[in-house]
Amino acid sequence: MVSVLVVAQSDSTQLPAYKRFPTLPPVKLLLADSISHFGKENFNKKSPVLIIIFNPDCEHCQKETEELLDSMNHFKNIQIVMATMMPFDKMNEFIKKYKLDNFKNIVVGQDNQYFLPVFYMVSNLPYLALYNKMGELITTYEGAVPIHTVINKFNE
């Protein structure tokens, strides 16, 4: 009689980068002034972080932004980093439309290197990634998500 024991490990290279490296991503976003950049070193090290990947023309992204702004009192201690791959003029119109530059805790930038969609393997927008104040991934959401769900997740 012969016994065979087979042990298999999952191939970690098949996991998306954000699961292999569940900390704040090494992103480099071009800011609205078209000169400055926002990088990993600019994340607030003392607060949770909400990364939102969006398209200014996406209705779901617009609605998510409106819901977020309506609930800003719940996000005042959370750094919000909004990233788009769309042209600069579209991004700046979006910033102006929603008056995003009026919020000290919101940064909007262009991901002109298309880093984040690959890092998170994004297939639907908006895409939200939530990190705790230690910079560790809490969870991600793909597509529109009720803002109270995001608030509750940060409060857990």
C-alpha positions as CSV (number, residue, x, y, z in Angstrom):
1,M,0.0,0.0,0.0
2,V,1.3,3.4,-1.0
3,S,0.2,6.8,0.5
4,V,0.9,10.0,-1.3
5,L,0.7,13.4,0.3
6,V,0.3,16.3,-2.0
7,V,0.7,19.9,-0.7
8,A,-0.1,22.8,-3.0
9,Q,0.6,26.4,-2.4
10,S,-1.3,29.1,-4.2
11,D,0.9,31.1,-6.6
12,S,1.2,34.5,-5.0
13,T,2.2,36.1,-8.3
14,Q,-1.4,35.5,-9.5
15,L,-2.7,37.8,-6.8
16,P,-3.2,41.5,-7.7
17,A,-0.4,43.7,-6.4
18,Y,-2.6,45.3,-3.8
19,K,-3.2,41.9,-2.2
20,R,0.5,41.0,-2.3
21,F,1.4,44.5,-0.9
22,P,-1.5,45.5,1.3
23,T,-0.1,48.9,2.2
24,L,-0.4,52.3,0.7
25,P,0.6,52.1,-3.0
26,P,3.7,53.8,-4.4
27,V,1.7,56.1,-6.6
28,K,2.8,59.3,-8.3
29,L,-0.1,61.6,-9.2
30,L,0.3,64.9,-11.2
31,L,-1.6,67.6,-9.4
32,A,-3.9,70.3,-10.8
33,D,-1.1,72.9,-11.0
34,S,0.5,70.5,-13.6
35,I,3.9,70.8,-11.9
36,S,3.5,69.3,-8.4
37,H,3.2,65.6,-7.7
38,F,1.6,63.6,-4.9
39,G,3.5,60.4,-4.0
40,K,3.5,57.7,-1.3
41,E,5.6,60.0,0.9
42,N,2.7,62.5,0.9
43,F,0.1,60.2,2.5
44,N,-0.8,61.4,5.9
45,K,0.8,59.0,8.3
46,K,-1.5,59.8,11.2
47,S,-4.9,59.3,9.6
48,P,-6.8,56.7,7.6
49,V,-6.7,57.1,3.8
50,L,-9.4,56.7,1.2
51,I,-8.2,56.3,-2.4
52,I,-10.8,56.8,-5.1
53,I,-10.1,56.0,-8.7
54,F,-12.6,57.9,-10.9
55,N,-13.5,59.1,-14.3
56,P,-14.9,62.7,-14.4
57,D,-17.4,61.7,-17.0
58,C,-18.7,58.6,-15.1
59,E,-22.2,59.2,-13.6
60,H,-21.5,56.7,-10.8
61,C,-18.3,58.5,-10.0
62,Q,-20.1,61.8,-9.9
63,K,-22.8,60.4,-7.6
64,E,-20.2,58.8,-5.3
65,T,-18.4,62.2,-5.1
66,E,-21.7,64.0,-4.3
67,E,-22.5,61.4,-1.6
68,L,-19.0,61.8,-0.2
69,L,-19.3,65.6,-0.1
70,D,-22.7,65.4,1.6
71,S,-21.1,63.2,4.3
72,M,-17.8,65.1,4.7
73,N,-18.4,65.5,8.5
74,H,-17.7,61.7,8.7
75,F,-14.5,62.1,6.6
76,K,-12.9,65.1,8.2
77,N,-10.1,63.0,9.8
78,I,-9.6,60.9,6.7
79,Q,-7.2,61.8,3.9
80,I,-9.0,61.4,0.5
81,V,-6.9,60.9,-2.6
82,M,-8.8,61.0,-5.8
83,A,-7.0,59.8,-9.0
84,T,-8.1,59.8,-12.6
85,M,-6.4,58.7,-15.8
86,M,-8.5,61.1,-17.9
87,P,-7.1,64.3,-19.5
88,F,-6.0,67.1,-17.3
89,D,-8.8,69.5,-18.4
90,K,-11.5,67.0,-17.5
91,M,-9.9,66.5,-14.1
92,N,-9.7,70.2,-13.4
93,E,-13.4,70.7,-14.5
94,F,-14.3,68.0,-12.0
95,I,-12.3,69.7,-9.2
96,K,-14.0,73.0,-10.1
97,K,-17.5,71.5,-10.4
98,Y,-17.4,69.9,-6.9
99,K,-15.2,72.6,-5.3
100,L,-12.8,69.8,-4.2
101,D,-9.9,72.3,-3.7
102,N,-12.0,73.8,-0.8
103,F,-11.3,70.6,1.3
104,K,-7.9,70.4,3.0
105,N,-8.1,66.6,3.3
106,I,-8.9,66.0,-0.4
107,V,-6.1,65.6,-3.0
108,V,-7.0,65.2,-6.7
109,G,-4.4,64.1,-9.2
110,Q,-3.9,62.5,-12.6
111,D,-2.5,59.0,-12.7
112,N,-0.7,59.6,-16.1
113,Q,1.3,56.5,-15.6
114,Y,-1.8,54.3,-15.3
115,F,-0.3,52.8,-12.1
116,L,-3.4,52.4,-9.9
117,P,-5.7,50.6,-12.4
118,V,-3.0,47.9,-12.8
119,F,-2.1,47.9,-9.1
120,Y,-5.7,47.3,-8.1
121,M,-6.8,45.4,-11.2
122,V,-9.7,47.8,-11.7
123,S,-12.5,46.8,-14.0
124,N,-15.3,49.1,-12.7
125,L,-15.3,52.8,-11.5
126,P,-15.5,54.3,-9.1
127,Y,-12.9,52.2,-7.3
128,L,-12.4,52.8,-3.6
129,A,-9.5,51.5,-1.4
130,L,-9.7,52.0,2.3
131,Y,-6.5,52.1,4.5
132,N,-6.3,52.4,8.3
133,K,-4.0,55.0,10.0
134,M,-1.1,52.5,9.9
135,G,-1.3,52.5,6.1
136,E,-2.7,48.9,6.0
137,L,-5.5,47.9,3.6
138,I,-8.9,47.5,5.1
139,T,-10.9,46.7,2.0
140,T,-11.7,47.8,-1.5
141,Y,-14.9,48.4,-3.4
142,E,-15.4,48.3,-7.1
143,G,-18.3,50.2,-8.6
144,A,-20.7,52.5,-6.8
145,V,-21.0,51.8,-3.1
146,P,-23.3,53.5,-0.6
147,I,-21.3,56.0,1.3
148,H,-22.6,54.8,4.7
149,T,-21.0,51.4,3.9
150,V,-17.6,53.2,3.6
151,I,-18.2,55.2,6.8
152,N,-19.1,52.0,8.7
153,K,-16.0,50.2,7.4
154,F,-13.8,53.0,8.6
155,N,-15.5,53.0,12.0
156,E,-15.1,49.2,12.6
